[in-house]
Amino acid sequence: MGMFKHAQFLSRTVMVQNNNVEKANRLLNTILSKEGIFEQYRRTRYYEKPTQTRRRINYEKCKAIYCEDMSRKIQFILRKNRENPFPGSE
């Protein structure tokens, strides 16, 4: 059980070039934030009531649905090789 929690950090290595530790730290923070490690840490730092958990999960689901729908609409608008690239502008 304990090893499972540490296994997620095995493949994260940032090389420090020219003794520029600040740049390497920023890069590491970017990698960890993109993979959701910071959010996971903030969630588990304090106890979250079950109602708050349900609200958060429902919010994340709604946000994912909204983002997927918006990206689908944007891809529809930006598609190429259409007969009329700007429908409704005639």
Buried (B, 14 or more C-beta within 10 A) or exposed (E): EEEEEEEEEEEEEBEEEEEEEEEBEEBEEEEBEEEEBEEEEEEEEEEEEEEEEEEEEEEEEEEEEEEEEEEEEEEEEEEEEEEEEEEEEE
